[in-house]
Amino acid sequence: MVLFYLLAVALLGLSSLWPKLVPKPQPVRVETLAEASFEPPAPEPISLNQASLEELMSLPGVGPVLAQRIVEGRPYARVEDLLRVKGIGPATLERLRPYVRP
């Protein structure tokens, strides 16, 4: 019984000293020499007057029906002429503007 009591006191003493015996993990500082993210190159704008249906369908937000309407509405003198195509509003035009040219 006395041995059990001494063992319990020793374990309590060890548990109170545990934070001093085993140091806490310190924060690690990581430095990178190069940018880890990858940005794909900007796509070359395609011509509204010469693009095929497949090229037009690869644009964001342009499906087969809208691509067909763009082809039927040719020729375009300016990118803003896309507003006369049914299904293209100002928001869609602003989204397509970096990808197309007349």
Steps between C-alpha positions, in 0.01 A plus 500: 500500500782738584668411171181588313483834687863582413439407135192725487693793651783446252258495207327817619837671537605385155171618348544845655856521365407360157464841324851594616655166405347483153515835318200624304531502121612836371357660183701432188577774251499390136650712225455429133727628230253470213129553460325164535179591319455448128305737280431383148589744227226733384323357194542670165174682414310329220339684212120508506494516120733203436455265797348157452211368707739290711718803578196704599366219721834492688431852629364527856120505507455428128311184412414352161182707453669830587801414281263436208330836558838676505592336168166598345543864608829552316671736405590694815678835481539533880476267798200704620307377194452173691225676696267461202532118527211347694629352827791740550451780748739753652625256766576229244668754274731613781587136576581431132683826428854376592459191282366646175584761240304612193 
